[in-house]
Amino acid sequence: MTGLRIEEHPVLDFPKRKKVKFFFEGKEMEGYEGEPIAAALHAAGVKVLHHSLKLGRPRGFFCAIGNCSSCLMIVDGVPNVRACTEKLREGMRVERQVGRGPSLAAR
Protein backbone atom coordinates (compact mmCIF):
# COMPACT_ATOMS: atom_id res chain seq x y z
CA MET A 1 0.00 0.00 0.00
CA THR A 2 2.12 2.98 1.19
CA GLY A 3 5.13 3.62 3.36
CA LEU A 4 2.77 4.67 6.19
CA ARG A 5 1.48 1.15 6.84
CA ILE A 6 3.31 -1.23 9.19
CA GLU A 7 3.83 -4.41 7.17
CA GLU A 8 6.26 -6.30 9.40
CA HIS A 9 6.54 -6.43 13.18
CA PRO A 10 8.66 -8.63 15.48
CA VAL A 11 5.68 -9.59 17.70
CA LEU A 12 2.47 -8.95 15.76
CA ASP A 13 1.21 -10.86 12.76
CA PHE A 14 -0.67 -9.15 9.95
CA PRO A 15 -2.86 -11.67 8.13
CA LYS A 16 -3.31 -11.18 4.40
CA ARG A 17 -6.57 -9.43 3.60
CA LYS A 18 -8.39 -8.58 0.42
CA LYS A 19 -7.70 -5.09 -0.97
CA VAL A 20 -10.87 -3.06 -1.44
CA LYS A 21 -11.66 0.29 -2.98
CA PHE A 22 -13.54 2.95 -1.05
CA PHE A 23 -14.18 6.67 -1.49
CA PHE A 24 -12.99 9.43 0.82
CA GLU A 25 -14.61 12.76 0.02
CA GLY A 26 -15.15 11.55 -3.53
CA LYS A 27 -11.59 10.35 -4.09
CA GLU A 28 -11.07 6.63 -4.70
CA MET A 29 -8.69 4.97 -2.24
CA GLU A 30 -7.62 1.46 -1.30
CA GLY A 31 -7.49 -0.32 2.01
CA TYR A 32 -7.85 -3.81 3.41
CA GLU A 33 -11.27 -5.31 4.00
CA GLY A 34 -12.09 -5.45 7.70
CA GLU A 35 -9.46 -2.99 8.90
CA PRO A 36 -10.70 0.14 10.68
CA ILE A 37 -11.59 2.98 8.31
CA ALA A 38 -9.24 5.26 10.26
CA ALA A 39 -6.32 2.86 9.70
CA ALA A 40 -6.96 2.79 5.94
CA LEU A 41 -7.14 6.59 5.83
CA HIS A 42 -3.99 6.94 7.93
CA ALA A 43 -2.11 4.56 5.62
CA ALA A 44 -3.29 6.67 2.68
CA GLY A 45 -1.84 9.80 4.28
CA VAL A 46 -5.08 11.28 5.65
CA LYS A 47 -4.27 12.55 9.12
CA VAL A 48 -7.22 14.88 9.87
CA LEU A 49 -10.44 12.97 10.41
CA HIS A 50 -12.56 15.52 12.27
CA HIS A 51 -12.34 18.96 13.91
CA SER A 52 -13.09 19.74 17.55
CA LEU A 53 -16.58 21.07 18.13
CA LYS A 54 -15.66 24.10 20.22
CA LEU A 55 -12.49 25.48 18.60
CA GLY A 56 -12.41 23.67 15.26
CA ARG A 57 -8.98 22.17 15.88
CA PRO A 58 -7.95 19.21 13.69
CA ARG A 59 -8.40 15.76 15.19
CA GLY A 60 -6.85 12.51 14.00
CA PHE A 61 -6.60 8.83 14.84
CA PHE A 62 -6.41 9.10 18.65
CA CYS A 63 -7.82 6.46 21.01
CA ALA A 64 -8.49 3.74 18.41
CA ILE A 65 -11.09 2.06 20.67
CA GLY A 66 -14.19 4.21 20.16
CA ASN A 67 -14.04 6.19 23.42
CA CYS A 68 -13.32 9.67 22.10
CA SER A 69 -14.95 11.68 19.32
CA SER A 70 -11.81 12.50 17.34
CA CYS A 71 -12.74 10.27 14.42
CA LEU A 72 -16.47 10.93 13.96
CA MET A 73 -17.22 10.77 10.24
CA ILE A 74 -20.10 10.33 7.83
CA VAL A 75 -20.03 6.79 6.41
CA ASP A 76 -22.43 5.84 3.62
CA GLY A 77 -24.58 8.83 4.58
CA VAL A 78 -24.72 7.97 8.30
CA PRO A 79 -23.25 10.64 10.63
CA ASN A 80 -21.33 10.11 13.87
CA VAL A 81 -19.63 6.88 12.85
CA ARG A 82 -16.44 6.19 14.78
CA ALA A 83 -13.92 5.51 12.01
CA CYS A 84 -11.49 3.89 14.47
CA THR A 85 -13.82 0.95 15.07
CA GLU A 86 -15.92 0.76 11.89
CA LYS A 87 -14.61 -1.94 9.56
CA LEU A 88 -13.79 -1.07 5.97
CA ARG A 89 -15.94 -2.60 3.22
CA GLU A 90 -15.80 -2.44 -0.56
CA GLY A 91 -17.34 0.74 -1.98
CA MET A 92 -17.83 2.64 1.29
CA ARG A 93 -18.28 6.38 0.99
CA VAL A 94 -16.53 8.23 3.80
CA GLU A 95 -16.63 11.99 4.45
CA ARG A 96 -15.33 14.31 7.12
CA GLN A 97 -18.10 15.44 9.40
CA VAL A 98 -18.58 19.10 10.25
CA GLY A 99 -19.63 19.66 13.84
CA ARG A 100 -22.12 17.19 15.23
CA GLY A 101 -23.12 16.16 11.72
CA PRO A 102 -26.52 16.19 10.07
CA SER A 103 -29.40 14.98 12.21
CA LEU A 104 -30.85 11.57 11.43
CA ALA A 105 -34.29 13.09 12.05
CA ALA A 106 -33.74 15.51 9.14
CA ARG A 107 -33.56 12.61 6.65
Secondary structure, 3 states (H helix, E strand, C coil): CCCCCCCCCCCCCCCCCCEEEEEECCEEEEEECCCEHHHHHHHCCCCCCEECCCCCCEECCCCCCCCCCCCEEEECCEEEEECCCCECCCCCEEEECCCCCCCHHHC
